[in-house]
Every structure is written in structure tokens, then in C-alpha cells.
Amino acid sequence: MTDNVNENIRNYQQALELEPDNAEVCLTLGAILQQKGALIQAKEIYQRFIAEKQDCAEVYCNLGITL
């Protein structure tokens, strides 16, 4: 299962690189990282997204969970 999670993380990281303003990709990647316990990485994903595109309340909410 860990292999699948790591593969999903890699896939979503690549997707976010291709579409940095895609909130769904950001939220999904962040959620996967949070579930894995990688809160610092999830926080960085959310902060990067907010720096680029600031109009997604869900990203702010998920960022708050990581703090």
C-alpha cells in the first residue's frame, strides 16, 4: 500500500507542476500527504498554491489543519 501512496504522491506532484493553479490537484495532493503524516510537506504545497492563487477557501482550511 505504501508503494501506491508514494506513486500517487509522485503523480499528483507532476500534475501540480503542469497545472500549478489547479485547486483540486493541490487539495488532493495535500490530503494524501496529510493522511501519510507528512504535514510539513502538505503545508508547503498549500502555501505555494496560496502564493500563486489566493481564492480557494478549501486550501486555506486545509493549511490551517496542518499548523
C-alpha positions as CSV (number, residue, x, y, z in Angstrom):
1,M,0.0,0.0,0.0
2,T,2.9,2.4,0.8
3,D,4.1,2.0,-2.8
4,N,0.7,3.0,-4.1
5,V,0.6,6.1,-1.8
6,N,4.1,7.1,-2.9
7,E,3.2,6.6,-6.5
8,N,0.0,8.7,-6.1
9,I,2.1,11.5,-4.4
10,R,4.6,11.5,-7.4
11,N,1.7,11.6,-9.9
12,Y,0.0,14.5,-8.1
13,Q,3.3,16.4,-7.8
14,Q,3.8,16.1,-11.5
15,A,0.2,17.1,-12.2
16,L,0.7,20.2,-9.9
17,E,3.8,21.1,-11.8
18,L,1.9,21.0,-15.0
19,E,-1.2,22.8,-13.6
20,P,0.0,24.9,-10.6
21,D,-3.3,26.7,-10.4
22,N,-5.4,23.6,-10.2
23,A,-7.1,23.6,-6.8
24,E,-8.3,20.0,-7.0
25,V,-4.8,18.7,-7.6
26,C,-3.4,20.8,-4.8
27,L,-6.2,19.7,-2.4
28,T,-5.8,16.0,-3.3
29,L,-2.0,16.0,-3.0
30,G,-2.2,17.9,0.3
31,A,-4.8,15.4,1.6
32,I,-2.7,12.4,0.6
33,L,0.4,13.9,2.4
34,Q,-1.7,14.7,5.5
35,Q,-3.0,11.2,5.7
36,K,0.5,9.9,5.3
37,G,1.6,12.2,8.2
38,A,3.7,14.4,6.1
39,L,2.2,17.6,7.5
40,I,5.2,19.8,6.7
41,Q,5.1,18.8,3.0
42,A,1.3,19.3,2.9
43,K,1.8,22.7,4.4
44,E,4.4,23.7,1.8
45,I,2.1,22.5,-1.0
46,Y,-0.8,24.6,0.3
47,Q,1.4,27.7,0.9
48,R,2.9,27.5,-2.6
49,F,-0.6,27.3,-4.0
50,I,-1.9,30.3,-1.9
51,A,1.1,32.4,-3.0
52,E,0.1,31.9,-6.6
53,K,-3.7,31.8,-6.4
54,Q,-5.3,33.1,-3.3
55,D,-9.0,32.5,-3.9
56,C,-9.6,28.9,-2.7
57,A,-11.1,28.7,0.8
58,E,-10.6,25.0,1.0
59,V,-6.8,25.3,0.6
60,Y,-6.8,27.8,3.5
61,C,-8.8,25.5,5.6
62,N,-6.5,22.5,4.9
63,L,-3.5,24.7,5.6
64,G,-5.0,25.5,9.0
65,I,-5.2,21.8,9.7
66,T,-1.5,21.3,9.1
67,L,-0.5,24.1,11.5
